[in-house]
């Protein structure tokens, strides 16, 4: 079992637990794992890398509990068929967890990365830090609502590691305690002040150098795009199974094919770069990163297998969906529709709809987190996230 090497796995006994809650927690955990793993590599942070392995161990436990609960739930052939996609979700989340752990070990096992990678990743990874709350911090024993951190600074508390427990996606009533280990993400210009108020220690931002080798630059650009596409694939994969959406599952398959092609180009440029590198061994970390990044996209495709095969989704998943405030949608811009020729501004052409555009697929090309000056065209496939109401309004605009 993955996790802390040399340690015996935690003993587990079956206990009744909500499969719905397990699925939500696995989804949140795997998404946080990806964030933390790449941030550990960017900053060369062993502290963040160890948090990845702690979460990986947590995911192993969640996956085992999900297996137990799903086996107890299957009482007849119809139940088995409906639960198969849920098993795929659990297995895919575990593969993502293992891949994130492998990325973290690039730091912990001192495999290292070329400086060109550290120069490129800041554009691909939001500033994310991990800090332990000091007993004298002004945040201690206050709720996130009271601190009003995100509204005032743009910094969000992604998770709290408290002792052996994790609080994922903490809400406004979550109370910050002394010795909590906070996972923070936000703008570079404000996250340092928040970190210092929380930990009573100065924050030192990394200063990545410029890349030097042209072929290495191309290899790094490829792996950054692989990372972004793989993260989008994970988001769409969960959306496809939680909302039983075959179109989203097809987009995951398209993304997985694109990541495979990118890995092939990445390997070619990396081999060319090795010929010019002073120390080719220093490129080992890139190889590890490329393999693990592709595994993440493969795992996303695994999650969608039940949907792609037309298997119905179990009612327990529908219950999880009913509690979701946001959904992921896929719309195709129709010729002559109100979206045809419109620019993407504030996430969607009409900001009052309240929908955030994640990506646009134009033919075989992907535009990720498109800029405000991107002009939509007929045939564009738009992947977005928002409320059910806004999704319906947006689809009406596209058709």
N, C-alpha and C positions, 0 to 999 in steps of 0.2 A: 504493500500500500504506500502511495506517495505521501510525502510529508517530511518530518524531521528524520534524517537518516540516523540509524543506530538506535532509535527509540521504538519500543513495542507499541503497536497500534492500540488505541483505546478499546477496552472491552465494551461490547454493546449487547444489550438485551432488547427484545422486542417490547415496545410500549405503544399504545394507541396514540397516534398523532395525525393531525390534519395533513393529507396529501397536498391540499391546496396551499397551505402555509409552507410546506416543504418546497413546492415548486417556486413560489414567489421568492423564498429565501435563497434557493439555488440560483435563480436568475440574477438576483441582486449581487450575490457573492461572486459569480463568475464575471460579471461586468466590472466589479470593483477590482478583481484580480488582474484583469487586463490593464486597467489604469495603473495599478501599483507596480506591476511587473515592468512596464516600459519606463515608468518614472524612476524605478530603481536603477535601470540601465543608464538613463539619461544623466542622473546625478551621481552615479557610482555609489549609491547609498546602501550600505549593508543593513542599516536599521529598517529601511523600507523593504529590502529583499527578505529579511526575516519575517516581516509582517505578511509577505506573500506566502511564505511557507506555512505560517500559522493559519492563514485562510485556506490554504490547500488542504491542510489536515482537517479543518472544519468541513470542507466540501466532501472529503472522503466519508465523514460521518453522516452528512446529509444524504449522500448518495446511497449509503447502506440502509439508512432508515427508510428512504423512498422505496428501495427494493422490497424491504419487509412489508411496508404498508400496501404496496401494489399487489404483492402476492396474496395478502390477506383479502384484498378487495376483489380479486378475480374468482367468481363463483360459477361461471358458465362460459361457453364459447363466445357469446356476444360481449361479455365483460372483458375477456382476454383480448378480443379484437380492438375494443375501444381503449384499452389501457396500453396497447403496444406503442402508440405515439408518445405516451407519457414516459414509458421506459426509454425511448429514444432521446427524449429531452434530458432525462437524468444522466444517461450515459454520455451524451454530448457535453453537458455541463462539466462532467468529471474530466473529460479529455481537455477541455479548455483550461480547467484548473491545473492539470498536469503540465500543459504547455506553458502556462504562466509561471509555474514553479521552475521549469527548465530555463526560462528567460532570467528569472531571479538568480539562478545559480551561475549565470555568466559573471555576476558580481561576487557572489559568495565564494566561488571556486577560483576567483582571480583569473578567469579566462581572458577577460579584457576585450576592448573594442578599439578599432582605429579612431583617431581623433576626428576624422571626417564624420563619423557617425554621431558623435556628440555635438558636432557643429550643426548637423541637419535636424536632429530630433527635437530641439526646442520648438521648431515650427509645427511639429507633428504632435506634441504632447503638451497639454496645458500644465501650468505650474502646479505641482502637487508636492506637498511636504508632509512629514510625520513628526509630531512633537508631543512630549509628555507634559501635561498640565501641572504647573507649579502650584504649591499650596497657597501661595500669596497672589495668584493670578486674579484679576478683577472678574474673570469669567466663572470662578469656582462657586458652586451651589446656586447657579442661576440657569434659567431655562434659555434655550436658543431663541425663543420668542422675546424674552426680556433683553437678551444681549443684542438681538436684531442684527446679527452679524452680516448676513447675506445682503440685506437691504442697504446697510451703511457702507460696506466695504466690497461687496461682490464676491467675498470668500465664502465658500460653502463647506460645512462639515459633512464629508462623504460617509464617514464611519467613525465609530468610537470603539477602541479595544480596551475593555475594562476587565482586568484580571484575565480569566480564561474565556470571558464572554465577549461577543461582538454585538454592537448595535449598528445595523445597516440602515442607511437612509434615515437618520434620526429626525424626529419631527419637532414642531415648535415647543412641545411640552417636555422634551428631553432635557434633563438637568446635567450640566457639566460638573464632574467631580475631580478633586485633586488626584493626581496620578493617572487619570485617563490618558490614553494614547490617542490623539486626534489625527485623523487623515483629512487634510485640508486641501482644497483646490480653489484657485482663483487667480485674478490678475496679478501679474508680477509686481506692479507698482503698489499694491496694498497688502499682499500676502505676507511680506516681511514684517510689517507692523503688527498684524494679527498674530503671527508666530511668536513675536517677542512678548506681546501681552499675555499670551497663553503659557509660554514656557519660561519667561524671565531670562531668556538667552538670546543673543543676537542671531539673526538669520543671515547666512552667507550663501548668496546665489552663485551657482557655477558660472564660469566664464569660458564657454567653449571656443576653441580656436577655429580658424577657417580650414576647410579641406584643401589638400594639395594635389592629389592625383585625379586626373580627369576620369579615368575608368572607375576609380573608386567612388567618385562623386555620382556617377551613373548607377553604380551598384547600390549606393546608399539611397539615392532617389527612388529606386525600384523597391527597396525594402520598406521605405516610409510609406509608399503607396500601398504595398501589400498589407502593412499594418492597418492603414485607414480602411481599406476594403474589407479586411477580415473583421474589424470591429463593426462595420456596417452590416456584414453578413450575420454576425451574432445577433444584432438588434432585430434584423428582419426575421431570423430563424425563430426567435422567441415569439415575435409577432405572428408568424404564420401558424404556429401551433396553438398559441393562446386564443387566436381569433379564427382558427380553422380556415385560413386563407391560402388557397392554392397559388394565387398570383404572387404573393410574397415568397412562397417556397420556391417558385420558379426563378425569382430574382436572386435568391440565395444560390441556386444552381449556377446562374450566370456569373455571379461574383466568384464562386469557387473556381470556375474555369478561367476567369481573368487572373486570379491569384496564382494558379498553376502556371499560366503563361509568363507572368511576371517573375516567378521564381526561376524559370528557365533562363530568362534574360539576365536576371540578377547573378546567377551562377557563372554565366559567360563573362560578364563584365568583371566579376570578382576574380576569376582566373587570370584575366588580362591585367588587372591591377596588381596581382601578386608578383607578376614579372618585374614591375617597377618599384615594388615596395622594398624599403630597407630591411624590414623584418616581416616576411610573409606570415610567420606564426601569429603575429598580432591580429591577423584577419580571422582567426578561429572563432572569435565571438560573433562575427557577422554570420558565419555558417550556422552556428547554433540559433541565432536570431531568425534566420531565414527558414530553417526547418520548423521551429516552434510556431512561427507566424502562419506558415502553411497549415500546420496541424489545427490551428484555431479555425481557419476557414473550412477545413474538412469536417471538424466537429460541428460547425454550424449547419453544414449540409446533412450530417447524421441526424440532427435535431428535427429536420424537416421531412425525414424519410416517410413517416406515417402519413403526413399530409399529401406528399407527392404520390403515394400509392392509393390515395382515396379512402383511407381508413377514417372512420368517424371519431370525433373527439369525445372523451369521457366527460360526463356531467361535472366531475370534480374540477376540470379545467374551465368549464363554463362558469362555475362559481367564482373561480379566481378572476376571470375576465370581468364579471359583474362588479367586482370591487376595484377595477382599474379605471382611473380617471382619464388616462390617455390611451390612445390606440395608434397603431402604425397603419398607414394607408398607402396604396399604390394606385395612381391614376394616370391615364394616358391623355395627353393634350390633343383634343380633337381639332381638325382643321376648321378654322372660322369660329372656334369657341372664344370665350372671353379671355382665356389664358393665352391663346395663340398671339404671339408678338408682345406680350406683357413682360416687364422686367420684374425680377425677384427683388423685393424690397422688404426689409423687416421680417424676413422668413417666408412671406407669401405676398402675392400681388395685392391682396386686399387685407391690410393689417388687422382690421376689425374681426376677421374670421378667426384669428388666434391660432394659426397652424404654423409649425416650424418645418421648413423644407430641409431634409437630411441630405438628399442627393438627387441628381438628375441623371438618367441614362439616356444618352443620345446615340442611337445606333449601338455600336460596340464600345463606346466611350462612356466613362463615368465622370461626372462633375460632383465632387464631394463638398459639402458645406458651401454651396455656390454663393458667390459674391452678389451684392445688391444689383450690379450692372449686368447680370446674366439675363439675356432675353430668351424667353420660352418660345419653342417652336412646335408646330404640329408634329405629333409622333413622339415627342419627349415623354419619357416615363418618369414621373415624379414620386419620390419616396418621401413621405412626410409623417410628422407626429403631432397629434393634437386631440381635442375632445371629440366624442362621437358626433356631436352637433356640427362642429366646425368641419369635420371630415366629410359629412354629407353635403354641406354648402360648397366645399372645395370641389368635390366631384361634380356637382352641378355646373360649376364654372368651367370645368374641363370638357364637358360634353355639350 
